[in-house]
Amino acid sequence: MKKALKVTFLMLVSFLAMAPAAFAQVAAEDNKFTQGSFIALAAGLGLGIAAFGGALGQGRTAAAALEGIARNPGASDKLFTPMILGLALIESLVIYALVIAFVFSGKFA
């Protein structure tokens, strides 16, 4: 698991390291990239990061709740409501990031 995470991280870093050179070459050919296109790109990347963080948080929440229920099945009623509330709050943060991405990409598009 840790090796796959390291490989994914290295792939992301290498992609981000090569991206400025690609944008610089295209921008030198014709000036199609404006401030709005970079803001839209940043909004998309930010939304991807928010979705990844939300999914990670929801997975950990569900895993912890299921482990607690497995250890003590009698406490499932006490664990279920806070778990659902936590999942809703995590998802609301991801939806908030989506709204911000729409606002930013709409201003400069």
ZIVENFEN-V92472 format. One record per residue. RES is the residue in one small letter. PSI is psi as a letter, one per 40 degrees, with the letter a starting at -180 (* if undefined). NEAR is the number of other ideal C-beta (glycine too) atoms within 12 Angstrom. Layout:
res=RES psi=PSI near=NEAR
res=RES psi=PSI near=NEAR
This chain:
res=m psi=d near=7
res=k psi=d near=8
res=k psi=d near=9
res=a psi=d near=10
res=l psi=d near=13
res=k psi=d near=12
res=v psi=d near=13
res=t psi=d near=15
res=f psi=d near=15
res=l psi=d near=14
res=m psi=d near=14
res=l psi=d near=18
res=v psi=d near=13
res=s psi=d near=13
res=f psi=d near=15
res=l psi=d near=16
res=a psi=d near=12
res=m psi=d near=14
res=a psi=d near=18
res=p psi=d near=15
res=a psi=d near=14
res=a psi=d near=15
res=f psi=d near=18
res=a psi=d near=13
res=q psi=d near=13
res=v psi=d near=15
res=a psi=d near=16
res=a psi=d near=12
res=e psi=d near=11
res=d psi=i near=9
res=n psi=g near=12
res=k psi=d near=12
res=f psi=h near=21
res=t psi=a near=14
res=q psi=d near=15
res=g psi=d near=17
res=s psi=d near=20
res=f psi=d near=21
res=i psi=d near=23
res=a psi=d near=23
res=l psi=d near=24
res=a psi=d near=21
res=a psi=d near=27
res=g psi=d near=22
res=l psi=d near=22
res=g psi=d near=25
res=l psi=d near=27
res=g psi=d near=19
res=i psi=d near=19
res=a psi=d near=26
res=a psi=d near=23
res=f psi=d near=20
res=g psi=d near=19
res=g psi=d near=27
res=a psi=d near=19
res=l psi=d near=17
res=g psi=d near=24
res=q psi=d near=25
res=g psi=d near=16
res=r psi=d near=18
res=t psi=d near=26
res=a psi=d near=21
res=a psi=d near=15
res=a psi=d near=19
res=a psi=d near=27
res=l psi=d near=19
res=e psi=d near=17
res=g psi=d near=21
res=i psi=d near=19
res=a psi=d near=14
res=r psi=d near=13
res=n psi=g near=14
res=p psi=d near=14
res=g psi=e near=11
res=a psi=e near=18
res=s psi=d near=18
res=d psi=d near=15
res=k psi=d near=14
res=l psi=d near=24
res=f psi=d near=19
res=t psi=d near=14
res=p psi=d near=18
res=m psi=d near=27
res=i psi=d near=17
res=l psi=d near=15
res=g psi=d near=22
res=l psi=d near=24
res=a psi=d near=18
res=l psi=d near=18
res=i psi=d near=26
res=e psi=d near=22
res=s psi=d near=18
res=l psi=d near=23
res=v psi=d near=27
res=i psi=d near=18
res=y psi=d near=19
res=a psi=d near=27
res=l psi=d near=22
res=v psi=d near=18
res=i psi=d near=21
res=a psi=d near=28
res=f psi=d near=20
res=v psi=d near=18
res=f psi=d near=25
res=s psi=d near=24
res=g psi=d near=14
res=k psi=d near=14
res=f psi=e near=19
res=a psi=* near=18
